[in-house]
Amino acid sequence: MTPTSGSEYSPEASILEPSPSSSSHDSSSDYGDDEGDAEAEWQESLQQLELLLSMVLVPFIGKWVGRKCAYFGMFKTST
């Protein structure tokens, strides 16, 4: 067998020497993707919390405060 030049495929060379661009690029892109996914999940969680506050808690608190004000307003008009 003759020695291979740079343009020919050599399976032994690819097994022994991983290409630096693929190994470093894969690990950094995986980290960046994970960070982007975490940021997207965080934004979605904040949006869900805001929706919970605006549709459930604010009307409930408003109803409770309105009833308390109506109750105390009843004493003011009767005296």
C-alpha positions as CSV (number, residue, x, y, z in Angstrom):
1,M,0.0,0.0,0.0
2,T,1.3,3.5,-0.8
3,P,1.3,6.4,1.6
4,T,-1.8,8.5,1.1
5,S,-1.6,12.2,0.2
6,G,-3.7,14.9,1.7
7,S,-6.4,14.6,-0.9
8,E,-7.1,10.9,-0.5
9,Y,-9.4,9.5,2.3
10,S,-7.6,7.6,5.0
11,P,-9.9,5.9,7.6
12,E,-7.0,5.4,10.0
13,A,-6.1,9.1,10.0
14,S,-9.7,10.1,10.7
15,I,-10.0,7.7,13.6
16,L,-6.7,8.7,15.2
17,E,-6.8,12.4,14.7
18,P,-10.2,14.1,15.1
19,S,-10.6,17.3,13.2
20,P,-10.2,20.3,15.6
21,S,-13.0,22.3,13.9
22,S,-15.7,19.6,14.5
23,S,-14.9,18.8,18.1
24,S,-14.5,22.3,19.4
25,H,-17.4,23.6,17.3
26,D,-19.8,20.9,18.4
27,S,-19.2,21.4,22.1
28,S,-19.4,25.2,21.9
29,S,-22.6,25.1,19.8
30,D,-24.2,22.6,22.1
31,Y,-23.5,25.0,25.0
32,G,-24.9,27.9,23.1
33,D,-28.0,26.0,22.1
34,D,-28.6,24.9,25.7
35,E,-28.2,28.5,26.8
36,G,-30.6,29.7,24.2
37,D,-33.1,27.0,25.2
38,A,-32.9,28.0,28.8
39,E,-33.4,31.7,27.9
40,A,-36.5,30.8,25.8
41,E,-37.9,28.7,28.7
42,W,-37.3,31.5,31.2
43,Q,-39.1,34.0,28.9
44,E,-42.0,31.6,28.5
45,S,-42.2,31.1,32.3
46,L,-42.3,34.9,32.8
47,Q,-45.0,35.2,30.3
48,Q,-47.1,32.5,32.0
49,L,-46.6,34.2,35.4
50,E,-47.7,37.5,33.9
51,L,-50.8,35.9,32.5
52,L,-51.6,34.2,35.8
53,L,-51.3,37.6,37.6
54,S,-53.4,39.5,35.1
55,M,-56.2,37.0,34.6
56,V,-56.5,35.4,38.1
57,L,-54.9,37.3,40.9
58,V,-55.7,40.9,40.0
59,P,-59.5,40.2,39.5
60,F,-59.6,38.1,42.7
61,I,-57.9,40.9,44.7
62,G,-60.0,43.5,43.1
63,K,-63.2,41.6,44.0
64,W,-62.0,41.2,47.6
65,V,-61.1,44.9,48.0
66,G,-64.4,45.9,46.4
67,R,-66.3,43.9,48.9
68,K,-64.4,45.3,51.8
69,C,-64.9,48.9,50.6
70,A,-68.6,48.2,50.1
71,Y,-68.9,46.7,53.6
72,F,-67.2,49.7,55.2
73,G,-69.2,52.1,53.0
74,M,-72.4,50.6,54.3
75,F,-71.6,51.8,57.8
76,K,-70.7,55.3,56.6
77,T,-74.1,55.9,54.9
78,S,-76.2,54.5,57.8
79,T,-74.7,56.8,60.5
